């Protein structure tokens, strides 16, 4: 602090971050953010130098998903800021609380196409919950406080704060104001209405074939325990969205599994036959519903959701309850009757049919390594307790199907945006948030190469994550669609990759290769015992597909099933 | 799903740089086509008022309202479609009129209560205020003479006096949407400290 009691904007920035509870930021320096980086040296906040700003955004995102706290990333103006964009959009679609601080050219140069000038508040306007352009040192503290408040309250989301270089350099008196943030137009909380709770309870008590949907909101609002109590009282089975996995224990007898495009066939079948859907903290994404015209036609729908803009967006519902899901469940729990719904659950079990014999796990051992084997064995070896971060594609779906998550915040994945390259940096953020957790990255050979440079960040930080590359030599999910829907014409999906073992070694890290199922346990054990980051190159079956599958826009119950040798010889093929 | 009709929304927003952009970006992003949008100051410093006309069915109207409320700078939103509301638009129409037919043009303007605000040897300019269909009517009858230029402001709307308090903020704490429990606008949009 200078003698006149004034502080520079850069100093104020770090002070506010610290006071907002930030212990770590992920970033990359550059011209317009240099005053902030200089002041950082005197700050208690730890900084992790990334290799690309996209990595910084995903790390902040992974940190937020693992911890429930606000993740923070820092970048310079222009290309630094635009490199954050994919990460911001990822956080936006999955409602992740994040604050992105960017440097901006000095205020007198704004609009002049100055060196490294980009209108980043304009660019990120549709992919942030809110954003700020700060041109005056006096505004840095109040706007940052607003940014944290907006990011974490209500339906969370990313907020960008763009601070001009002159505002970072200028000085102003700084008095920490910890009074509640007041934003006259911002109303994040919605109180639930008692009459809605009463109506919902009546609908639930009257339902013979109800299903609960566990969405991301269950995890975000910390409602897992409440959901479990609710399920055990009402006997209603639970289906999960991708981002809801872990919100309800996968090994619970009333857990059905994942719904939607790559959900289990019986889960989708049960949804189509249900007479009541109680959707908790989810938004009826197109990957969940399939064709809307035929979606859950027999079911009345109760939609418990914090964001009123999600009501009746994709699916028309009979009863919306707008409010925090934990609060809603807390009110519903005493209002519903204890019931046994064994017959309905048995009926769903009956829908499983030949699913088990089609499962890759139960097929005769052929000596070949399937990705499903890797997921399943990893689940067994880690006793289902690892924090798994997946990328996007086939391996993501296999992970969702075969790694049984019993706890919330143990699966981190890019759901809404489907961002390849997400996994490794998000896992780095998650590991910093939860250093005691065993972190596994599950990533395809395509996605891994998008952000593999962050291995270098792991090495520099001495950070331990385990990277399982599911290497099939293709951009697998696109290849699968080409096989199913484009006549098997593999346009730009065959992929030649570097030697991932050598790549790990080039970073001073351990690389291992697995080509047969028998080698999985040994490699996983080696990786777990190694103190630094390990990359395992799993050379899996090249042209395997994710089954079952609802084709985009098809009826939810119309699923492409895994060809089964048993079924192929039967009359119904 | 109900039928899409023309709907008029009034939105009070903070008078800050970029707020108009946030609102129009929302409509663009959510794929709603704006028929007209006007914005201007209100009786309260720091608060601007927008009148937005667009086509939407009932569900979409509720979602537009909810999405507008998600913008941090939006203070209050009212869908006035079913409220007793005055809607006005202003147009200036430059129409070809020489001494031989000027009298006829001016008589037609009279019928529509349009004022002739400028006259030249070959043309005159009529100013008309009213609802959109009234302006359309004048334009239709003037068209045969030859319309040289026209400018229209787009609609502004105000709920009738019986429905509002002196502050211009609706008296009732109408919930933001029928499906949304009230987070009633207890904070009047007057008390804003521009950030």
Boltz contact constraints between the chains, C-beta under 6 A:
constraints:
  - contact:
      token1: [A, 125]
      token2: [B, 25]
      max_distance: 6.0
  - contact:
      token1: [A, 126]
      token2: [B, 25]
      max_distance: 6.0
  - contact:
      token1: [A, 126]
      token2: [B, 29]
      max_distance: 6.0
  - contact:
      token1: [A, 130]
      token2: [B, 72]
      max_distance: 6.0
  - contact:
      token1: [A, 183]
      token2: [B, 72]
      max_distance: 6.0
  - contact:
      token1: [A, 184]
      token2: [B, 75]
      max_distance: 6.0
  - contact:
      token1: [A, 184]
      token2: [B, 187]
      max_distance: 6.0
  - contact:
      token1: [A, 184]
      token2: [B, 192]
      max_distance: 6.0
  - contact:
      token1: [A, 185]
      token2: [B, 72]
      max_distance: 6.0
  - contact:
      token1: [A, 185]
      token2: [B, 73]
      max_distance: 6.0
  - contact:
      token1: [A, 185]
      token2: [B, 74]
      max_distance: 6.0
  - contact:
      token1: [A, 185]
      token2: [B, 75]
      max_distance: 6.0
  - contact:
      token1: [A, 186]
      token2: [B, 72]
      max_distance: 6.0
  - contact:
      token1: [A, 187]
      token2: [B, 183]
      max_distance: 6.0
  - contact:
      token1: [A, 190]
      token2: [B, 181]
      max_distance: 6.0
  - contact:
      token1: [A, 190]
      token2: [B, 183]
      max_distance: 6.0
  - contact:
      token1: [A, 191]
      token2: [B, 181]
      max_distance: 6.0
  - contact:
      token1: [A, 193]
      token2: [B, 181]
      max_distance: 6.0
  - contact:
      token1: [A, 308]
      token2: [B, 66]
      max_distance: 6.0
  - contact:
      token1: [A, 308]
      token2: [B, 180]
      max_distance: 6.0
  - contact:
      token1: [A, 309]
      token2: [B, 63]
      max_distance: 6.0
  - contact:
      token1: [A, 309]
      token2: [B, 66]
      max_distance: 6.0
  - contact:
      token1: [A, 309]
      token2: [B, 67]
      max_distance: 6.0
  - contact:
      token1: [A, 309]
      token2: [B, 70]
      max_distance: 6.0
  - contact:
      token1: [A, 311]
      token2: [B, 179]
      max_distance: 6.0
  - contact:
      token1: [A, 312]
      token2: [B, 59]
      max_distance: 6.0
  - contact:
      token1: [A, 320]
      token2: [B, 179]
      max_distance: 6.0
  - contact:
      token1: [A, 322]
      token2: [B, 180]
      max_distance: 6.0
  - contact:
      token1: [A, 322]
      token2: [B, 181]
      max_distance: 6.0
